[in-house]
């Protein structure tokens, strides 16, 4: 394990290096690109999606192509760090289109690893995986040693991607670090629970799917980015894995009540009482390993929710 002083040396040495961000048009990818660019690094983005204003995210290059070995060979150059943000992004979509999710998650990871093996063995790979690999767990908080029993195509494919990372790190001496992200949020996210809730609260609707007692662990995207940057100093052929969360579990009902207060609508919420297929009942991260790297989440959930609501109101006016 690197000490804090060694972490600082690694991060200082990143200046003038090249960072490749796959999925740079996505929510986390955009924030990762901007954060590295602010630190003086050259950032190359590759992936699907429209990113017309790509330069504002600090990208030196943007290539709107699929993540394939051919395209990586053509556009990636010789990166020092690869942050592989490309892949499936929703349990719901994976349930509806499982094969597409397999291609986007498991197959794209295989392409990135093969590119590294053949053309960039010196690079460090950071893989933002998902807590979905855990599936249903018997107790909270969840440590990295918890057995992996994913219950959705999304979680299964994330686990396959992790297995590929471990295979390549062990067999080909590739430096990798995996972060299992829990519930991520922040201004700019236009999907999932908080986005849907803001849409409903803005029209006075109070009905939600589920029971309201589901537990989630929310982490602001800015804290995610800082953990990704820290993880680069710890990537190795041992392929370390850490959880990325606040370390605090909160029920869906409670977080929606907090968010509704930002809309001055602190009224009774209604829930369908039905659980979604593929969604676990409870998630809360044990973040002690990430903390041992010198990382700590900085953004309070209350402030983060307020900032998210302000962003939503601004774009809706």
Residue, then its C-alpha position, 0 to 999 in steps of 0.5 A: x500500500x502506498x503512503x500519503x506521501x507516495x500518493x502525493x508524489x504520484x499525483x504530482x507526477x501526473x502533470x503533463x501525462x495523458x489520461x484516456x477516459x472511455x465513456x467521457x460523454x457520460x455523467x461520471x466520465x465528464x466529471x473525471x475528464x474535467x478534474x484531470x484537465x484542471x490538474x494540468x493533464x492532457x485528456x482524451x475522450x472516446x465513446x458513444x453519445x453526443x458531446x458537442x461541447x466536449x472542450x468545456x469538459x477539459x478534453x483535448x480530443x473527443x472521438x465518438x466511436x465504439x470501444x473496440x480494439x481497432x478504435x482504441x489503437x487508432x485514437x487512444x495513443x499511449x495513455x498513462x492512465x485509463x479510466x474506463x467509464x464506458x459501459x451499461x448504466x442502468x439495472x432497468x435497461x439491462x433487464x430490458x436489453x441484456x445482450x446490449x448491456x453485455x456488449x457495452x459492459x463486459x465486451x468493452x472491458x475485454x477490448x480495453x484490457x486487450x489494448x493495454x496488453x498489446x499497446x499500453x502495458x505501462x498504463x494504469x487502469x481505473x475501473x468504476x464498477x458497481x455495488x450491483x455485483x454484491x446482489x442481495x446481502x445478509x447484513x450491512x454495511x457491505x465490505x469488499x470481502x462480501x460474496x458476489x451474488x449479482x441479481x441483475x444482468x447489469x450486476x452480472x456483467x460488472x462482475x464479469x468485467x471485474x473478473x477480466x480485470x483480475x485475469x489480465x492483472x495477474x497473467x499480464x502484469x497490468x496495473x488495475x484498481x477497481x472501485x465499486x460505486x454505490x448510488x451516485x448523484x450530482x448536478x448533471x445527472x438526468x436519470x435514476x431516482x433523484x432525477x425522476x423525483x425532481x420531475x415529479x415534485x415539480x408537478x406536485x406528484x407524490x407517488x413512487x415505485x417500491x416500498x420506501x424502506x429500501x436502503x441506499x448509500x449516496x455519494x456525490x460525483x465530486x467525491x467519486x472523481x477524487x476517489x478515482x484519482x486517488x485510486x490511480x496511485x494504488x493500481x497494481x497487478x494485485x488489482x485492489x478493490x475498494x467500495x465507493x460510498x458515503x458509508x451511510x445508509x438512508x431509506x428511499x423514503x427519507x432521501x425523498x423527504x429531504x429532496x421534497x423539502x427543497x421544493x417546499x412540498x414536505x407532504x406525505x409520500x406514496x409508494x406502490x409497495x412493489x419492488x423492481x426486479x434486479x433491485x436489492x433491498x439494502x445497500x450501505x458501503x463499508x468504506x474503510x479500505x478507501x479511507x486507508x488510501x487517504x480518501x474521505x467523502x467531503x460533500x454532505x448529503x443535505x448540501x448535495x441534495x440542495x445543490x441538485x435541486x437548485x440545478x434542476x430548477x435552473x435547467x427547468x426554467 
